[in-house]
């Protein structure tokens, strides 16, 4: 339907494993994921809240959390590219099934954090962390283009304001014509926003565009 109207269909994805399918992958490949220092699987707050609060989460509508793919979110250990290859295979499978023209990663890049299955720190310092995150993103991007062609769109909504979170990897999300979606406008209407004035809003957009084009 979109193609008939000259538009492209982009799927939203995440650089980590989510939902019950992710749990199945974890059971088969526990060594692909990130652990806490004490050896516990690193599972951020969505899953913990479901376990601890149960029906209380979501107030009168607990089904929102129960049906959410974020009910389980586990981080991949990007020190091994096998886990990236597994995600690429899933994206390719989905593209063949639905005909996506591209994917957009939702506000995250691959993160080198925590400990591996054997209790070893994944990235001992900031330099190593940056190297692993760059390698993971480049491997994902180039693998998808190799399998689906260079016209397959890849991008994210990891605004350049957030680049300090992953300073080495962030430029890689823009290079070679990848897409960057700005989520800033959805909060600029607030009076306390530094971009509430129309001129400031436009200046910010031009600055962002210049930075991205430079990459």
Secondary structure, DSSP 8 states (H G I E B T S, - for coil): -TGGGT---EEEE-SSEEHHHHHHHHHH-GGGB-B-TTS-B-B-HHHHHHHHHGGGTTTT-THHHHH-GGGSEE-B-TTSHHHHHHHHHHHHHHHHHH--SEEEE-S------SB-TTS-BS-SSHHHHHHHHHHHHHHHHHHHHHHH-TTSEEEE---GGGGGGGHHHHGGGTGGG-EE---GGGGTTSTTSTT-SHHHHHHHHHHHHHHHHT-
